[in-house]
Structure formats: structure tokens, C-alpha cells
Amino acid sequence: MPCSGPPQARRPRLPFRVWTPDLSDTFNTPVSVDPRLLEVLVCPVTRGKLTLDRKTGELVSKGAKLAYPIREGVPIMLPEEARTLD
């Protein structure tokens, strides 16, 4: 009888969830964002509040004068990816 070592513990299977964002066909941006997400996210530059601009599909920081893009339902919170506001 070959020795194969201690028995391996099996990891419990997690339920598989598919998340499909509600995207606009024209701009590929979310039509709605969970308000709870907006409560948690802050501008990485100023640590201030962000507002959702539904027309452009961006999260806007008025304090930093930056607009962070939302790509495929994911906010890109990198200052180098943000658009400068006038």
C-alpha cells in the first residue's frame, strides 16, 4: 500500500454568482450605481465626496476638479486615469 501522505482537506465550494451590470449600449457606462458604493468611495486625492455624473458615466470630485471614469461597471480611482475638469 503506497503512502500518499496526509489526506488533503477539501475546500468548501462557494456559491457561484454572476454579476452583470446594467450598461448603456451607447457609452458602455452604468446607468445606475449602487448608492451604498457612493457612500464608501472617496476621492483618492482630497478624500472628499464623489458625485455620479450619469451623462458622462464618471465619478466627479469637485475638490480635486477630477472626473474618474467608470469602465465596465468598475470605477477607476486612479488620479492619472481621471479627466481634469475646467
C-alpha positions as CSV (number, residue, x, y, z in Angstrom):
1,M,0.0,0.0,0.0
2,P,1.7,3.3,-1.1
3,C,1.9,6.1,1.4
4,S,0.4,9.2,-0.1
5,G,0.8,11.5,2.9
6,P,-2.0,13.0,5.0
7,P,-5.4,13.4,3.4
8,Q,-6.0,16.7,1.8
9,A,-8.7,18.8,3.3
10,R,-11.3,19.8,0.7
11,R,-12.2,23.5,0.5
12,P,-15.9,24.2,0.7
13,R,-17.4,25.3,-2.6
14,L,-18.6,28.9,-2.6
15,P,-21.8,29.7,-4.5
16,F,-21.1,31.0,-8.0
17,R,-22.6,34.4,-8.6
18,V,-22.6,36.1,-11.9
19,W,-22.8,39.9,-11.8
20,T,-24.0,41.6,-14.9
21,P,-24.0,45.4,-14.7
22,D,-26.8,47.4,-16.3
23,L,-24.8,49.0,-19.1
24,S,-25.8,51.7,-21.6
25,D,-25.2,50.4,-25.2
26,T,-24.1,53.8,-26.4
27,F,-21.4,54.7,-23.9
28,N,-20.8,51.3,-22.2
29,T,-21.2,53.0,-18.8
30,P,-23.5,52.1,-15.9
31,V,-26.9,53.6,-16.0
32,S,-27.2,53.2,-12.2
33,V,-24.7,52.9,-9.4
34,D,-25.5,51.4,-6.0
35,P,-25.9,54.4,-3.6
36,R,-24.1,52.4,-0.9
37,L,-21.0,52.4,-3.2
38,L,-21.1,56.2,-3.5
39,E,-21.2,56.4,0.3
40,V,-18.0,54.4,0.6
41,L,-15.9,55.7,-2.3
42,V,-13.9,58.9,-1.8
43,C,-11.6,60.9,-4.0
44,P,-8.1,59.5,-3.6
45,V,-6.6,63.0,-3.8
46,T,-8.8,65.0,-1.4
47,R,-10.6,62.2,0.4
48,G,-13.7,64.2,-0.3
49,K,-17.1,63.1,-1.6
50,L,-17.8,62.0,-5.1
51,T,-20.9,62.6,-7.2
52,L,-22.1,60.5,-10.1
53,D,-22.4,62.2,-13.4
54,R,-24.8,59.9,-15.3
55,K,-24.4,61.7,-18.6
56,T,-20.7,61.1,-18.8
57,G,-20.5,58.0,-16.7
58,E,-17.9,59.4,-14.3
59,L,-17.5,60.0,-10.6
60,V,-16.7,63.7,-10.1
61,S,-14.6,65.2,-7.3
62,K,-15.3,68.9,-7.2
63,G,-12.5,69.5,-4.7
64,A,-9.8,68.0,-6.9
65,K,-11.5,69.0,-10.1
66,L,-11.2,65.5,-11.5
67,A,-13.6,63.1,-13.1
68,Y,-12.9,59.4,-12.5
69,P,-14.1,57.1,-15.3
70,I,-16.3,54.0,-14.8
71,R,-15.3,51.2,-17.2
72,E,-17.5,48.1,-17.4
73,G,-19.2,49.0,-14.2
74,V,-15.9,49.4,-12.3
75,P,-14.8,52.9,-11.0
76,I,-11.2,53.6,-11.9
77,M,-10.0,55.6,-8.9
78,L,-6.5,56.4,-10.2
79,P,-5.7,60.2,-10.5
80,E,-3.6,59.5,-13.7
81,E,-6.7,58.0,-15.3
82,A,-9.0,60.9,-14.3
83,R,-10.1,63.6,-16.6
84,T,-9.3,67.2,-15.4
85,L,-12.3,69.5,-15.1
86,D,-12.2,73.1,-16.0
